[in-house]
């Protein structure tokens, strides 16, 4: 473990434990308030209506159970730096290979989705006009170079930037809730003559106005809003005092979901009834511009941009840590396991950046940013579900084969194996739900290509080395 060696951590090739509790808490919150909430919620509301509140609570609860399993596993053996380590140890080397590379691709696809979101939000400052594909690619390159600069410095600087990025998002949502409550209590009337009121939540066709199909369709984008919550597990290796800080960060997830998702969307749908919300405009930006706060739309767009940058920042951080871990397990090129003098896996960062640049080329092939965003988000949702299921599978093996560790754990997953089966059935069902909508079905049909590439890579690269 780093911290127990003499000499500098980078000499020992160890990651540094330089993230404090303040950093970990806000990385967890920042991970939970992603682009999906700001950019995707308009579309989710138009699909599911007020039942989106139920959807967020269900998914939030399931993700919380996955996080409890993750927390118990990481604390059962402090040599585990991330889920690569425990899936390799408990299921086998192929599982570590599968989880590490899949999680890496998760964040690369999110990075690509974020690039299309950045271009989409910058249109606001371009008088609402779309950029040419060439301009889009230039914006993407500039964003990637900026994020790379942040990540190549020390881990502490990454934590500090992420702290402020997350703080901006939190303040924005708290202000949105406050402004929305003021509009509701003062009987604000919008241009369409609608008076803001909590009654809109059940007055426009009840809680499930779009029926079962609409309710199910809402899950797809809503799940994407939660990806990144497990980032707490990736940062565990670089956190001081994980036994105290990790449970704290995991246990506060349900409270965050209720405040940031449920409450914010209750406010949004009380000010503007769900059937009047434009799916292609961020409901957050819309609420402020309705309130007649002139600068608010500009400020909110900047907040959403910083949120997207924060998501990319977290993504590039975790992709480099995954490649570092894979390299240490000899499941990725050795170069990715080298640290620069500031204890940052720089080669792994460069590789991820190049892959993101290739992803930026998507702007040429799918010029419609919302379509590009949906494709990338669905693909990452499928991959994230696979990673979450691997965490649960690792937990089930740990529960059966290491009962003594489970017995002395102070941070147990409630319900043990029964909980595991509930989570598995739920997420497998979610993959089925993705087949219902045309745009998400396409990404679902593409996803097996990745698994074929993984198998070939494993048999060709890893197996050859270990003959």
Secondary structure, DSSP 8 states (H G I E B T S, - for coil): -TTSSSS-HHHHT-----B-HHHHHHHHHHHHS-HIIIIIHHHHHHHHGGGHHHHHHHHHHHHHHHHHHHHHHHHH-TT--SHHHHHHHHT-HHHHHHHHHHHHHHHHHHHHHHHHHHHHHHGGGGTT----HHHHHHHHHHHHHHHHHHHHS-HHHHHHHHHHHHHHHHHHHHHHHHHHHHHHHTT-B-TTS-B--TTHHHHTT-TTTTHHHHHHHHHHHHHHHHTTTTHHHHHGGGBSSHHHHHHHHHHTHHHHIIIIIIIHHHHHHHHS-GGG--TTS-HHHHHHHHTT-TTHHHHHHHHHHHHHHHHHHHHHHHHHHHHHHHHHTTSS-GGGG---TTS--HHHHHHHHHHHHHHHTHHHH---HHHHHHHHHHHHHHHHHHHHHHHHHHHHHHHHH-HHHHHH-SS--TTHHHHHHHHHHHHHHHHHHTTTSHHHHHHHHHHHHHHHHHHHHIIIIIHHHT-
